[in-house]
Amino acid sequence: MNFIILIEFLLMTSQVSLGKIRNSSNDIYRLFTHLKYLLINPLKITNIDSPTSIFNELSIICEDHRSKTIDIFEILLTNYLLLFDTDEFHQIIVDEYSLANNQFLGSFFHLINNQDQQQSSSIFYRLLDQIHSSKRILQFLQNEFNDIPCRILLLIIFNILLTIEHFSILKLKKYETTFFSSLIVFLNKEFQQNKSTDNNDLTNKILLFLHKITEDLSTIPILININCPQSCLQWLEYPYLKNEEYQQILHILCNTARREEGIVLLRNLNSNESVLKFNRQILNKRLDYLIDGTLTKQMTFDITILNLLVTNTSDLDDEIAANFIRESLFPIIDENFLFILMKLFTNDRIINDILSTYSVSDLFSMISKVNSNELKANILWSTSFQKLHQMNVIEHMKTINSIERDHSTYRSREIFSARRALDGIRENLFPSKLVTLPIPTKNTLVISHSHFDYESYRKFYDILSKTYQISVSNEIENWKQLANNLEQANVVVFLLSKEFLVDKSCRQEFIYSIDVLKKPCLGIYLDREYQISGWLVEHAERLKIIYSDEIENLFDYLREYFPRDDDKSDIKRWFIDQHLLIELYEFYQFQNRQELILYGRAISSHPWTQEYQRIRSRFERKFAQENRTLSAHEFSKFVTALGRLTSS
């Protein structure tokens, strides 16, 4: 019986509440309708019946519904913006009733400020929808006119948006070409025209808002599409902005550099050069900046963070990196800091420098403060390569095992998934031991390369895949599968570059192939200027090295480890049948028809005269005693015959 009474009471209370909201909605609609009537017919305004009295009633409604924010918030804002977009509002309200209008807006702001967290996302998007629907606000943001009421209203709205902590980022895309692009247009015009921004709180609020949303990296493509990074770098050239605005601009750029497409764009824009110029020519000449030691340290830290985020790991300046560690460890432990630490930890010297001052336990304590499994795992993976510290890392296996093996969410080619990194840690600490070496699969090789060397990889893949079954190491996330592919390969080919050196997966594949499997391994220098360094040096003597433009040497090496399908006499017969110099047959020493075809395809990608110039001197040195020369005509006949062979 008591339960039934309780249900009836709750239903009655709900009906009363709904009835109150319904009545308030009717009152709001009635008041705005009457306000519009008075604005159209100003002669009807009296001391009793005026815009001031209507705004006062609307303020009372806001006060009465602070506990029911979401139910009347949109009704108030929708009706207000409909009136706000009319000429009458600005002709009469702004001139004569601005005080009453501003008092209502203040009540509206306090109404929204009382929302609970469950309503945050809904309010966030309803606010954006309403701004998006206001023609006058969008025109104002597009700098079609200057308007104080628009500034006040937008200032209130951005203050509300900045107080909302929890909202879904997924729906922001639809505002890209209108609202977000208008914000950039507005800021560009404001910063260009107003050389004193001391009294312009709206620009600061918009920058804070852009910084806030870019904390979620899924918004970065939106900002890239509206040229926000380009605008940020342009704003850093203006010497009259406030320090707080410079900080927000740097934060937006830092967040942009946490996604791969952002890094690529900022590198193309020479952002490091622009930011260092800003530091040298603007910041270091500002007295308020130089006097405020805290601000100086913060801004210097932000600039260093951005520099290290944008710079390719393989190009990191050791001195800058050392200064960052020495002066900044560990001021702000966030994802940006861990991302940079992850990049720095690809350098064994830096790892040992840090761990000579701070213990492995300190490192674990520090990275535990950030909720990013990928970054934690990647830093620990680099650490686990260091034999000096491996036992200390093993002591923390319980912590390592607690890191979730989630998929990659950090959008950069420089970071591996937590799953791949954790597999790598275990392989380093507890290396695989083979009782017997596996028998390779016929005609199989693995190409190991950095993600940054993809174009070079494609070149070799296109040449070799016609003959060999090829496994590409960096397309595999599972270490067991990758290790199995290495075990089954006749040969492992490493595309060596400065990017290869700092790639953790490449390093593990290299060590496993050479130290554990004792595989035949070929290193191909992608750049003739490149010299191996770091951990690669100790393995250099066990690696056959060629250069990427020495295609025939690649064939020479591979033919030693792959079964031969055709007899050499068949190749000699082909040279005779094609009426070619028999010395060319003796010079190249093709072992089978497939090698001949591969060479034909390789040289077809560039003018035959280029290959002729490269081969002629070597040919003539080999047959110097016979006084044989290689004419362009004879080599052209050879290339033409190869073309017929490859096309058939």
Order of alpha helices (4+ residues) and beta strands (2+ residues): alpha-alpha-alpha-alpha-alpha-alpha-alpha-alpha-alpha-alpha-alpha-alpha-alpha-alpha-alpha-alpha-alpha-alpha-alpha-alpha-alpha-alpha-alpha-alpha-beta-alpha-beta-alpha-beta-alpha-alpha-beta-beta-alpha-alpha-alpha-alpha-alpha-alpha
